[in-house]
């Protein structure tokens, strides 16, 4: 009822019940942040000026001054914020004079005050999300120091190059369509380059800090984030060097194939959500088969000692490869558009099969972009499934020609099941 409202202004209605609930949420935010800081104090044996109770009080202060500011005058909230900043500044001055120049807790207190005010005005989800991010940042102090200490100059330089490309070059690329069939958009191509190089960079960092010491399976999953074809080639070669690990390498190859299907899901979702509706069941059939066969072979060899082989990490940020992929992507767009214009659906299918000889990302992205515009959804969906089948055949060929005898057997069984699942998915898409 209107009489129960504590606040009733534009875009904000606050009942007594809402007030109590939001107050409890605010206290909870202060509690978890203060708990982390208290734990940090005891584990690192350092003195901090704000602990569990202080964080709860600061969060509630932000909540209360926001309420009073909306009810009476915004200067109340401003005064409360400046008061917290002043106390934090004095604390930092005192601790820095003692030789402790860290300011993490001080900034966390200020953020906690602001989070309390956000909860009051109804941005609870945002406040909770920011709280989670803060908890992660606060709790990773030791690990971050270790990671930073292990970075090389080339890796730091690679990160700087990535930031320059993503934040200083990409936003200024033209967001218009050019070329034959008007399918080339420089901004989109640039975004593709950033996406591919970013995936490679994240994969590099994961490989560096998680390592391959947790097993071939972990290596294959991380490598599959970038290219399942690369994983297939690498592990096939290694299976000849250590034939006794052929089954392990086969599990890794099939696990990377599982990640490939997940990548296709994500790429279609990112570039054309509407097209994913018809592909969910066919791709899920392939995904479930790939996961099942990987799990089957993993259970067979589970418990056996594993010799861990490391894959050379190479360049942290291979911009050249990403640019080549961008050019290749533009070529695929033109090829698909031309094939559709001249030959119709048959041309799309041929270009999909050919482009998937290297990897599936380019054709998945380009066909997703064209689905529902220059080509209809069914043709685009069939093209992606055809690319999956084509890429599967390619990886079977790689394993057969470069792998050990035992690996060939396992991969033929595994990829054979995946190929059959792709055929079933194709039938489901077109006839059910």
N, C-alpha and C positions, 0 to 999 in steps of 0.2 A: 504494500500500500504506500501511497505517496507520503503519508504521515510518518512512515518508518524510515524515510530516506534521511541519511546524515548529510549527503551531498546530492545536489541535483543541478548540474550545469550542463552545458552543451557537451555531448559525447561522453558524459560521465555521470552515472547514477550509482550511489553507494548506500546500501542499507546497513543496518547495525550488524546483521549476520555477515554480509560481505566484509565489513570492517574487521570483524573478529577473525574470519578466515584468512584475510590478507595479512593481518597482524601476525598470526601464527606462521604463515609462510615466510614472512620477513624474519621472524625469530629463528626459524629453521635455517634460513640462508646464513644468518649470522653465526648460528651454532656450528654448521659444517665447516665454514671458513675459519672460524676460531679454533675448532677442533684440529684442523690441519696445521694451523700455526702453533698451537700448543704442542702437538706431536713433534713438529719440526724443532721446537725449542728443546725438548727433552732428548730427541735422537741426535741432534747436532751439538748439544750442550752449549747453546748460545742464549743470551738474554734478548727477549723481544719485548717491546713496550705494550703490545696488545695481544691478549689471549682470547680464550673462549668467551668469557663474560664481556670483555670490551667490544668484541666484534658483534655480539648480540645487541649490546646497548647502542652501538653506532648504527646498526641496521634499523633498529626501532626508532632511533633519533631521526634518521632519514625519512622513515615512514611517517612519524608524527609531524615533523616540520613541513612535509609535503601536504599533509592534511590541513594543518594550521595555515599554511601559505595559500591554499586554495580557498579556505573558509574566510580568512581575514585579510591577509596581505602577503604577496609573494616575497616581500622583504624578510619575512620570518624564515622562509626556506633558505633564502640567500644568506641570512645571518647564521643559520645553523650550519650551512655548508662551509662558510668562511671560518666559523669557529672550529670545525673539525680540521680544516686545512691548517689553521694556526697551531692547534695542538700537535698535529703531525709534524709540522715544520720545527716546532720547539724540540720535540722528541728526536728528530733527525739531527738537529744541531748538537744536542747533548751527546747522542751516541757517536756522531762523527768525530767529536772532540776526543772521544775515548779510543778512536782508531777504527771503529766499525762504520764503514761508509755504505753498507748495504741499505737499500731503500724498498725492498720488496714488500715487507709488512706494512710500511707506511702507505704505499700506493694502494695496497689491498684494503686498508681501512677506508680510504677515500672512495674507492669503488663500492665498498659495502654500503656506505651511506647512500650513494646514488642508487644502488640496487633496491634499498628499502623504499626510496621514493618512487621507483618504477613500479613496484608491487602495488603501492597505494593507488596509482592511477590506472591500474588494471593490466599492465604489461607483465603478467605473471610468467607466461611462457618464455618471454625474452629474458626476464630476470633469472629464471632457472637455468636457461641455456648458458647465459653469461657466467653463472655460478659454477656450472660444470667446467667451462673453459678455464676459469680462474683456478679451480681445484687441480686441474691437470697441470697447468703452468706452475703452480706453487709446489706441487709434489714431485716435479721432474727436475728439481734443482741439481741434484747430484748427477743424475743420468745425463742431463744436458751438458754439464761441465765435462763429463767423460767423453761424450760424443764430440763436443767442440774441440777437445784436446786431440782427438784422433783425425780430425779433418786435415786434409792437405791443402796447399795453396791452390792447386788446380781445382779442387772441389769447391773451395770458396769462390774462386773466380767463375766457375761454372754456374754457381747459384746467382752470382751478380749478373752474369750474362742472361740467365733465364728471367730475372726480374726486369732487366732492361727490355728484353723482347716482349714480355707480357704486359708491362705497365707503361712503357715509354714509346713503343713502336706500334703494338697492336691497336690501341685506341685511335690512332691517327690514320689508319688505313681506310680507304673509301668504302662506304657501305652501300655500294651500288653494283648492279649486274652488267657485265661486259661480255664481249666475244660472241662467237657463233652460238645461236640458240639462247643467248643471254643467261647463261648458267654459271658464269665465273664471277664470284664476289670476293674481292681482295680481303675484306674483313673476315669473311668466313674461312678463306684459305689460311689467313694468318692465325686464326683461332685454331684451325686444325694443326698447324705447325706447333703452336704453343701446347696444345693438348698432347700430341705425340711425344714432343721433347719432354714435357712434364712427366708423362707416364714413364719414359725411359729414365729420367732423373730420379723419380721416386723409387723405381725398381733398383737403380744403382745404390741408393742410400740404404734401402732395405737389405740388399745383398751384403753391403759393407758391414752394417752394424748387427744384423741378425746372423749373417754368415751362413755357410752351407753345413756347419757342424751339427745342425739339428737333423740332417738327413737329406737324401736325394729328393724326397717328396717335397720338403719345404723349398728347396732350390727350384724345383719344377714349377711350383705354384707361383713363386716370385717371378721366375722367367716367363711364365705364361701370361703375366700381366702385360708383357711387352710383345712377345711373339711365340706362339706355340710351335711355329715352324722352326724357329731358332732352337728351341728346346729339343725338338725331335732330331734335328741335325746333330747337335752337340752330344746328346746322350747316345745316339746311334753310333757315333764315332767312338765314344768312350766304352761302349759295350764290347767292342773288338779288343780294346786294351785290357779290360777286366771282364771276361765272359761270365765269370761266376756271379757278377752283379747284374746280369742281363734282365732278370725279372724285376729288380729294383728300378733299373732304368726304364723298363717298360711301364711300370707304375707311374714313374715321373712323366713320361711322354703322354700317357692317357690322362693324368691329372692336369697337365697343361692344356690338353684338348678340352677338358671340362671348363677350365678358365676361359678358353676361347669362346665357348658358347655363352658364358656369362658376359663376356665383352660384347658379343653381338647383341644380347639383350640390352645392355647399357647404351650402346651406340644408337640402336633404333629408338630407345626411349628418349635419348637426348635430342636426336635430330628429327624424329617424327613419331610422337606418342600414338597418334591415331593408327599408324600402320602396325603397331605392336599388338593390337587387339587380335587380328587374325593369326599372328605368329606365335602367340603365347603357347598354345597347345603343341604345335609342331616342334618349336624350339625346346619346350619342356620335355618332350619325348626324347629328343637328342641329349639334352642335359642329364636327364635321369639315367639314360643308358650309359653315358660317359662316366657319370659318377658311380653308378653301380658296378661297371666293369673294373674301374680303378679300385674301388673298395674290395672287390673280389680278389684281384691279384695282390692287393696290399695285405689282406688277411692271410693269404697263402704264404707269403714270405715274412709275415709279422713275427717278431721275436728273434730273427736271425741277425747276427752282427753285421753292421754296415760299415763299409769303408767310404768315407766322405771325400768326394772329389770336388774341387773348387773350379768354378767357371771364371775365366778372366773377366774382370769387370769392365775393362776398356775405358772409353771416354765417358766421364760423368754426364756430360750434356752434349750429345751428338747433334748439333744444330744442322750440320750438313745432311745427315740422314733424314732429319725432320723436314728440311726444305725439299729434299728429293721426294719425300713422301707427299708434300704439298703439291709439287709439280705433277707427281704421279696421280694424285687425287684429281687435279684439274684435267689431266688427260683422260681419266676414267669418266669424269663428268661429260666431257666432249664425246668420248667414244660411246657411252650409253645413250646420250641424246641423239647422236648421229645414227646409231644402230636402230633406235626407236623410230626415228624420222624416215629412214630408208627401208628398213626391214620389219618394223613393227616388233611384236613380242619376241620373235625368233632372234632378232639382232641383240636384244637386251640379254637374253639367256646366253648367247655365245660370248658376249663381252664379259658377263659375270663369271663364266667358267674360266675364261682366259686370265682375268685380273686376279682371280683367287689362287693362281699358281704360286704367287709369292706369299700373300697373306690376305686375310679376309676384311681387314679394317677399311681399306679404301673403298671397296665395292659396297660394303655395308653402309658406310657414311654417304657415299654419293647416291646410291639407290634410295636410301631413306630420304635424302633431301628432295629427290625427284618424285617420290611416291605421292600420289594424289594431286600432282601438278601436271608435269609433262607426260608421266606414265601413270596408269591406274594402280590401285593398291595391290590387286592380285598379281599383276605382272611383277611389281617390285618385291612382293613377298616371295614369289617363286624364284626370283633372281637371287635373293639372299639364301634361300635353301639350296639352290643349285651351287652357289659359291661355297657353302659349307661342305657339300658333297665333293666338289672339285678339290677343295683344299685338303679334305680327308684323303682323297686318292693320291695327291701329291705327297703327303706325309707318309703314306704307306710305301710309296716308291722310294722315298728317302731312307726309310728304315730297312727296306729290302736290299737296297744297293750299298748302303754304308754300315749296316748294323751286323751284329754277330748272328750266328745261326739261331741261338735260343731267343734273342730279341725279336728276330723276324717272326718266329712262331707266336710269341705273346702279342706283338703289335698287330699281326694279321688277324688274330682272334679279336683283340680289343677294338681296333679300328673297323674291322669287319662288322662287328655289332653296331658300332656308331653309324656306319654307312647304311646298314639296314634300317636303323632307327630314323635316319634322314629320309629314306625312301618312304617309310611309314608316315612321317610327318608331312611329306609332300602329298601323299594320298589323302591324308586327313584334311589338309588345306584345300584341296581341289575337289574332293568328292563327298565331303561330309559337312 
